[in-house]
Amino acid sequence: MRRSMQVSKWGNSLAVRLPKKLVEEMGLKPGDELAVVDASKDKVAVEKRDRRKEALDRMKARGWTLPSGYRFDRDEANRR
């Protein structure tokens, strides 16, 4: 799969605009994180990070469980 993307200036950083088809294929949305898993002079490989799943996997590894029917409410948590 070859796709060309242009590198642009964004403040003091460089940015790449992702093509719609790639965004759809990876299921990306604003706020998602991508991790660089491999990089060389001519190639960069990224993967989508699922921080929620990573946190739940860490909890599971420690034997932690959530109460039955628990649902995190970000707005409620931010009111505290």
Phi, psi and omega in degrees: 000111178248129177222137176264137176224143182266137176274130181235161176276134177223098186064233177268005184248173172251148182222156176237129176274127183273135178295147182307316182299318178294317178301315180294316181298322182271352181066038183276150174216163180306134180098343178295155179247141173245137178250134175283117182259342178200138178212140174220185182301325186248000189210142175227130177244132180235160172223151179284130178266134176248088185297327178297312180296319179300317180294317179295322177296321177295319178297316180298319180296331179269358179082014178281146176228153176267149177300150180303131178077007181296136176220124180286131177244105183301319180296317178298317180297325181283342177284338185292000000 
